């Protein structure tokens, strides 16, 4: 799989730009702030329907414009598929596949499989659990796009359940009826257990498959300096025996019953996949709080490389993007990383200094200037 062409209209700093890309390494060179990352971000948006830089869509639309358009032609197994997204802040995105409208934007997921590493990924190691949950869920959807629906259904249920709990909480705090209507809470509990059990099952299977790849990737990037590992920490008790989806749903239902009083008291949902943790460790110590800057950087990179390797092991050849990575690495790590990614079907690299990119990745070059991109070799 590779992106053959990318077109942007009113996306970030670009009023209009079109770029033909090649298989193998594609390196975007330009000064800081001229829009290199915007190109990678646009493709990442097509792959995940989210930006790796901002939580809202409004910053993606060029100032003064009402909407942004991303078009990319994706080549896969001898065929080419055109994907188009129109981003309108405050409204649902519109999407097309092969020039035909689709009912929901998420129907385009899977058309472009991509693994993106960016400086923001340090938060995977140093940040809150939500960053690591997002990492798992995006990879889960990349492997199996049907999980986009599971994830959306679960998030909708949590939102509705929280609204009900919050209403009861506020009524009690403001002197309203102590018997606020919670009659529908059992219904939402059943929905949460069903969708949450499905999401939890997918995450557990993913972590089991991903773990060995993370250990291998960290060992390669860090040249054997430490052993990286991960473990999924759910908010429900699962024991050590293998569990199926029915068991997970039952465990969630039981946990919701047990936590009902505390949830009513606090006005929020306290158990479920939205509060789980992916614990990262280096040797006997947790990575968060103990890993140095270099170790954290290497671990974050290992998480993305592991995702890439897992997808390839599944028979998926994703596009690999490295956004401003090589400037953060010493010469040894640069060469090791180049060796690890040199065989990618398509590699997209951004850099401010051309010499930061190892010679092994000297593929097609693009010069990026304010609002424009030209092929340089």
Secondary structure, 3 states (H helix, E strand, C coil): CEEEEEEEEEECCEEEEEEECCCEEEEEECCCCCCHHHHHHHHHHHHHCCCCCCCCCHHHECCCCCCEEEEEEEEECCEEEEEEEEECCCCCCEEEECCEECCCHHHHCCCCCEEEECHHHHHHHHCCHHHHHHHHHHHHHHHCCCHHHHHHHHHHHHHHHHHHHHHHHHHHHCCCCCCCCCCCHHHHHHHHHHHHHHHHHHHHHHHHHHHHHHHHHHHHHCCCCCCEEEEEECCCCCCCCCCCHHHHHHHHHHHHHHCHHHHHHHCCCCCCHHHCEEEEEECCEECCCCCCHHHHHHHHHHHHHHHHHHHHHCCCCCEEEEECCHHHCCHHHHHHHHHHHCCCCEEEEEECCHHHCCHHHCCEEEEEECCEEEECC
